[in-house]
Every structure is written in C-alpha cells, then in structure tokens.
Amino acid sequence: MTNPPPPAPRRALPTRLGIPPTLAWGYLGLLLFMTGDGVESGYLSPYLIDRGIPEPRVALLFTVYGIAAGIAAWLSGVLSDLWGSRRVMWTGLAVWAAFQLLFLTTALPLTDYPLMLLAYGLRGLGYPLFAYGFLVWIAGVAPRARLGTAMGWFWFAFTGGLPTLGSLVAGSLIPHIGAYATLWAALALVTAGGLLALLLVHDEHGTRRPRTAGESPPATLTGSVTVLWRNPRVGAGSLVRVINTASQFGFLVILPIHFTKTVGFTLTAWLHLLSVMFATNIFANLLFGVIGDRIGWRRTIAWCGGAGCTLSTLLLYYVPTTAGPDFPLALLVAAFYGATLAGYVPISALMPSLEPRHKGQALAALNLGAGASTFVGPAVVAAFVGPLGVEGVVWIFAGMYAVSCALTLFLKLPDEPRTEAAGPDTAAPHTSPASA
C-alpha cells in the first residue's frame, strides 16, 4: 500500500491575502508614510486662510504642489527603470522631509507666501516618488493572476493613510496640541513609515533595473512619454487615471470651506466625514481589486468607477447642501463617494498589460496620470470656482467622470477580441486577468 502524498505546504498569510510576501513590510510602511502625508489634507486650506492668505492664493499653492506631484509621479516610473525602486523611494523620503522642514521652520512662521510656494510646492515631489516607486516594485513582483488584488492592497494602504488615518490623526491632535504642531507630527509619521519600508524590505526587485534589454537611459526616458501616443490606449488610460482622483484633490480645497461655512458643519465634524469617506474607500479599494481579477478590469473601471463617480459626486454636493448639517445623511453620501472612487483600482493592473513589452513605460504613464490629478483638481477649482461657484465645479467633475466611463470601454487588452473593444468585458468570473 502506497503512502498518501504529503499535504501541500501552508501558504504564508500575505500570499493567501494576495500580498507579495517579500513586500509585506513595504505595505505597512506605505500606510504610515501616507498617514503622515494626509494629516494636513482636511484642514490646511482653512488654516492658511485663517492666517490671512486669500483663497485664490491657497488654491494656487495646492496647484503648484500638484504640478510638482505630477512631474514626480511620471519620474517615479522612469527612474525606477533606471535606478531601481528602492533608490527612488529613498529620494522621495528625503525630499518630503527636507522641504517639510523648510515649510515649518521658515515659510509658515513668517507667512512668507513666495517661500511657501517654493517649500510646499517642491515637497510635492516627495510622496509620488516614494509611493509610486513602490507601485512599480509591486508590478515587478506580483503574479499577473493576482495583480489586481496586489494593487488593491497598494491603494488600501495609500488611501488608508491619505486622507483617512491622516484626517483622524489631525482630528485627534489639533484640539490638544494645535494645528501647527500637528504638522510636525506629520513629519514624524512620514519618516517612520519611510524607514520601515526601506529598511525592512529586502526583495531584490527593488534594486534591479528592469529596463528593456538594449534600451539606453535616454530611450527609456523618451519612451515613457512617447508611449502616450505610440499606444493610444495607454494615453487614454492615463487620462482616465487623471480623472479618477481629480475631484478628490479639488474637493480638498473647496469642500472644507463649503461644508463648514455654507452647510454648517464644525471643522471636527467635517474631518470625521472625511475620515469615514476614505475609510470606506480603503476597503472598497481592496474589494474592487479582487472584483477586477474576477469579472474583468475594464468592466469594473467603467461601471463601478466612471458611472458610479458621476452619480456620487453630484450627491456629495446636493444632499448636504439641501439637507443642511445632517451628519448621518452626509455620512451616507460621503461613504458612497469614497467607495466609487475605488472602482478605478484595476487600472493599476490594466495599464502595464496594455503595453506588455514596455511595462515600465506604461506604469510611468499611469503614474503621470495619478500625479497630474493632484494638479488638475485644484486647477479646476482655481479656474472655475470664481465664475461658476462650488456647484459649477462639482458639475465639471461629474462630467469628467462620465467621459472616463466612455473612454474605459475602449481600453481592451492586446489579446482581447476586436468585437469587445467598444463594450464591457465579457470574460467569465474564472477567466484570468490576461483576458479580462
């Protein structure tokens, strides 16, 4: 009688969850880093206005920050190809810490607006280099069949910090130590998270240069831009990614003021709404990553993201504006908005699959879109809040989401049948992401 085969070895918990096990500490470090980065998100705008800086200047400050973030997001993909992800993340941590120190020790105490533009604007280079450098690292490690889930965990950690836990930290610390000291606490959190990820993750892909064989550094640099029109689907996907979080960064400029000055919520109540909004978002990020692996990335992005955000953006404005400071009702629409933002999560898996021979270039295009959204959102506010008011800005964002829904339907993968190009995915739930 033959002996029964030995039982299959039990997989580690991160593997069972869809997290690349060698990067597990990196996800935790990212969560802490983005928590520190998100501390200011719910209150910096009204705080600066209270210090005598006019609202248009505050919007310009956030716009300059967004321009820097957009540049750094694109560079994170390019530099990861040239240097490796670990070095890019170290650079992001150093930039964030250095310019936060300049902002806190000199620009803010002196209320020196030009120096604020310099310090806060250049600090915008920091978080995309760190976070999106790690995104490239994940794409090089995670198996394709679980790539959507691995990306879902990335966005779980990213939005778990910015602005969810960041807003909770701000709401907890400001009443006790004040708004200015809370910005110092943000620096401590960013430093702790960055060091945790960079010192405890030893995966070799972080130092490996994944540049396509035979391509020189200049070719890698230019290819990360030309891919936008060389492969129009990558260009369209980058635009979809811009739209994804443009309203989020725009709303962080105008909604704190609208909810506190017009609707009638206290600043603490607004911060709690913001926390719930993105607490919902972080769990939805994980959920839609798994759903995208099951029913198709493109279908999930178009209907759960594009169509969902078109509706939720309008509800987020009209329900509280009509009902007044009704916290439970505002909580519902805030949670719905946060959940629909997560419908775009599978685009992080879709984009490198649209250009399988140049995944680094496709990820650079994705990161460019992600970073550009931090500029586009505040820029829309700065350009239109004066002539159109908050309501007009909200309708612009809703229209952008409707456009993204239509664009996504054309983002078929190279191995999809042509008949599916203009429609949602038709893959069965068990189909691998390669054909989803």
C-alpha positions, -999 to +999 in steps of 0.1 A: +000+000+000+014+033-010+017+062+014-006+092+008+011+122-007+022+148+019-001+177+024+006+208+004+026+233+024+006+260+040+010+293+022+020+324+043-007+348+053+004+376+029+003+351+000-032+340+009-043+376+011-028+384-024+001+404-010+036+396-023+052+382+009+086+399+004+069+433+002+046+430+032+066+455+054+065+479+024+027+480+025+028+489+062+055+515+057+034+530+029+004+532+052+024+551+078+040+574+052+007+583+036-009+588+070+017+615+077+012+630+042-026+631+047-026+648+082-029+682+066-054+673+039-086+681+058-075+714+074-045+730+057-067+750+033-089+767+060-058+770+083-039+791+058-070+812+050-073+819+088-037+831+087-046+857+062-038+841+029-066+847+003-085+817-010-072+821-046-036+821-033-043+789-013-057+773-044-026+783-063-004+768-036-022+735-040-019+738-078+018+743-077+021+713-053+000+693-078+023+702-107+053+690-087+035+658-078+025+652-114+062+655-125+074+633-097+047+607-104+059+603-140+096+603-129+089+576-104+083+551-132+111+563-154+136+565-125+126+531-112+136+517-147+169+535-144+178+533-107+155+506-092+125+513-070+144+514-037+166+543-046+135+562-060+117+557-026+148+569-007+148+600-028+111+606-022+115+603+016+145+627+017+127+653-005+095+652+016+113+656+049+137+684+037+110+706+023+086+700+051+113+712+075+117+744+053+079+749+053+075+745+090+106+763+103+107+793+080+079+798+054+049+792+077+061+811+108+069+841+086+038+838+065+061+842+035+039+833+006+067+830-021+087+808+002+055+787+009+052+782-029+088+770-031+088+748+000+053+733-002+055+731-040+088+712-040+076+690-012+050+677-037+079+658-054+083+636-023+052+614-019+048+603-055+085+592-057+080+571-026+046+557-032+046+552-070+082+538-068+067+512-046+039+507-071+064+498-098+081+474-073+048+456-068+042+453-105+076+436-109+069+411-081+032+402-081+020+373-103-004+385-131-033+364-119-032+383-085-020+416-098-054+433-094-055+422-057-019+432-050-027+467-065-059+467-044-038+463-013-015+491-025-044+515-028-058+501+005-025+513+022-023+545+001-058+558+008-058+543+043-032+570+051-042+598+027-065+611+039-083+585+061-060+579+090-043+613+083-076+631+090-082+610+121-047+619+134-054+656+127-088+655+144-073+639+174-042+661+178-054+696+168-076+701+199-047+692+222-015+705+205-028+729+178-027+729+141+009+739+137+023+712+160+002+687+142+022+694+110+053+684+129+036+651+139+030+645+102+068+647+096+074+621+123+049+597+108+063+601+072+098+595+085+088+564+105+069+549+075+096+556+050+123+540+072+101+510+080+096+502+043+131+509+031+150+491+060+128+460+064+120+451+027+149+432+012+133+420-021+159+421-049+135+436-074+139+469-056+175+473-067+171+456-101+169+478-131+140+464-152+149+485-183+141+467-215+173+450-228+192+471-253+175+504-244+196+533-233+186+556-205+176+584-229+154+559-248+138+548-216+131+585-207+117+594-240+098+562-244+079+569-212+064+600-229+060+587-265+041+557-252+012+580-246+006+584-284+026+554-296-001+533-279-033+554-278-049+530-253-021+538-228-027+575-234-064+571-229-058+551-197-035+578-184-063+603-189-088+581-171-064+579-142-062+618-141-099+619-139-101+593-112-088+614-083-090+649-098-122+656-078-106+643-046-078+668-047-101+696-059-126+689-031-099+690-005-095+727-015-132+737-015-152+712+005-137+720+039-148+756+034-182+747+018-191+722+045-181+744+074-190+779+061-221+771+039-236+738+051-228+745+087-207+716+100-180+722+125-144+715+114-143+684+136-175+671+120-160+677+086-128+659+095-149+629+107-169+629+075-136+629+055-123+600+076-155+579+070-154+588+033-120+573+029-123+546+054-150+533+031-126+539+002-098+519+016-119+487+020-135+493-014-100+496-029-094+460-018-128+448-028-126+462-063-091+449-068-105+414-062-136+420-083-115+432-111-095+400-111-128+381-112-151+399-136-127+420-157-106+451-151-122+472-178-158+465-168-151+473-131-134+506-140-161+518-164-192+510-144-181+509-107-157+538-112-168+561-140-205+557-138-205+554-100-184+586-095-206+606-119-236+600-096-217+601-062-200+634-070-234+651-075-249+635-044-219+646-023-227+682-031-265+683-034-276+662-004-257+681+023-264+715+006-301+707+006-305+689+039-281+711+059-258+698+086-275+664+089-245+642+099-259+607+093-272+617+058-239+634+049-221+603+061-240+581+037-232+602+006-196+607+017-192+569+021-208+563-013-184+588-030-154+572-013-165+537-024-170+547-061-135+563-063-122+528-056-139+515-087-108+526-107-084+504-088-080+478-115-064+504-139-032+498-120-032+462-133-047+471-167-022+497-177+010+476-177-009+449-195-018+473-223+019+476-232+033+442-221+067+448-238+072+481-220+055+477-187+077+504-170+067+529-196+031+521-192+034+525-154+052+558-159+021+569-179-002+557-152+019+575-125+018+606-146-019+605-147-021+599-109+002+628-102-014+651-127-047+646-109-032+664-079-027+694-102-059+691-124-083+690-094-070+722-077-066+739-111-102+733-120-112+749-087-088+778-092-102+785-127-139+779-122-149+784-085-149+822-091-172+824-121-192+792-115-191+787-077-188+754-059-219+739-077-204+746-112-171+730-102-190+699-090-207+696-123-174+698-142-160+669-121-192+649-127-189+655-165-152+644-164-163+611-147-189+605-175-161+610-201-139+585-183-166+559-184-168+562-221-130+561-226-126+530-205-148+509-227-122+512-255-093+501-233-092+465-245-061+444-239-039+433-268-053+397-266-090+407-264-112+401-295-118+432-315-156+428-311-151+436-274-133+468-280-163+491-276-180+472-249-175+460-213-156+429-205-173+396-213-149+373-195-163+348-172-155+351-135-129+324-136-111+339-166-075+351-159-068+388-159-049+385-191-082+382-210-104+400-186 
